[in-house]
Amino acid sequence: MKQAMASFLTVIALVLVIPTAQAKGDGFNEVVRLIEQFYHVKHQGVPLLARAGIKTATTVARISGGPRRQIAEAGSVKVSYFEDQDFGSAAGYPQFKAQMGTTLATNWSPLIQVASPKEQEQTYIYLQDAGEKFKVLVITVEPRDACVVQVTLSPQTLAKLMQTPDEMGNAITSDATKDE
Amino acid sequence: MKLLTRTSIKAALLVLLTVAATASVRAQDARIQTSQLDALAAKASETVDVNIDESLMQMTAKFLSSKDPDEAKVKALVNGLKGIYVKSFEFESEGQYSAADLESIRVQLRNSAWSKVVNINSKKEGSIEVYLMHVAGNINGLAVLAFEPKEIMVVNIVGPVDLEKLSDLEGNFGVPVLGIEYPKAKRKN
């Protein structure tokens, strides 16, 4: 009887814990995991987080046409990099796009998705309203490299970047990962 | 038995009313569905999918500066817009999309709210169809269907579009440069 009760309680605990754990998922880690599973690759940690924050701000400063350092308070920047690995997949781009959509469906809105399957290049930008700011998730997949960048931007910065959404992913990713 | 019949009639009327109401709401909504084209991605050499929804449009309009001339121009352009949606597919060879794919877009634009204002047909340079949605004398949305033998593109702008300023929107917010000379909007008094 005690054993049955313990099992019952374990099941209840699991039922209660699993949705909490899922709710805590911010999308960034889930996307990194998806890339690893889909392409059978392994991400590398990039110890550039603080610097990446400054670089992102620099991009925005450049876009806005001046040294507007106040945008530097972009907040947390997360970067995950996949270097010199094979991103060819038999399942192909539509399958990956669909899985990405499912992974981020709950909390993120797709802004732009560009893919050149022949060149094996894909860029995805997702947005999340984070109260007074916005989180932007940029996923870039190329034949040998991939990168996942998450930045927190002020609405002013996002509004500027929104004018050219097709350049937005490049601007954020290159500045977040460039080693100047 | 009578009660059953009355109940059935009431239920049927309710269903009819709901269907009519839904259809009416859809007729006023300038957002067109393009997800049926997603299957083309498997054959495409390049795909672009831009989704700027109402909250993003409003946020952009709110935070662009009125003092900066360039930003003020864009701000005026997007003010009141409820969304910009672009989907395009480029193919390596011809015949990768079908007439049915085009028809899946056109069928949504075949109601009294939408009118075709531009229709360019060129076998060499491709075809462009521009549709406007009018509701109570106001423009509520725009749809562009552009296609060439190796390319298909759908642009959907939801909200009050100023046709005379529309070309300014090209190249911004993911709207491609279409190079269309738009007819001047008719002013209704």
Chai-1 contact restraints between the chains, C-beta under 6 A:
chainA,res_idxA,chainB,res_idxB,connection_type,confidence,min_distance_angstrom,max_distance_angstrom,comment,restraint_id
A,P94,B,A41,contact,1.0,0.0,6.0,A-B,restraint_1
A,P94,B,A42,contact,1.0,0.0,6.0,A-B,restraint_2
A,P110,B,N51,contact,1.0,0.0,6.0,A-B,restraint_3
A,I112,B,V50,contact,1.0,0.0,6.0,A-B,restraint_4
A,Q113,B,D49,contact,1.0,0.0,6.0,A-B,restraint_5
A,V114,B,V48,contact,1.0,0.0,6.0,A-B,restraint_6
A,A115,B,T47,contact,1.0,0.0,6.0,A-B,restraint_7
A,S116,B,E46,contact,1.0,0.0,6.0,A-B,restraint_8
A,K118,B,S45,contact,1.0,0.0,6.0,A-B,restraint_9
A,P155,B,M59,contact,1.0,0.0,6.0,A-B,restraint_10
A,P155,B,F63,contact,1.0,0.0,6.0,A-B,restraint_11
A,Q156,B,F63,contact,1.0,0.0,6.0,A-B,restraint_12
A,A159,B,T60,contact,1.0,0.0,6.0,A-B,restraint_13
A,A159,B,F63,contact,1.0,0.0,6.0,A-B,restraint_14
A,A159,B,L64,contact,1.0,0.0,6.0,A-B,restraint_15
A,M162,B,T60,contact,1.0,0.0,6.0,A-B,restraint_16
A,Q163,B,N172,contact,1.0,0.0,6.0,A-B,restraint_17
A,P165,B,G174,contact,1.0,0.0,6.0,A-B,restraint_18
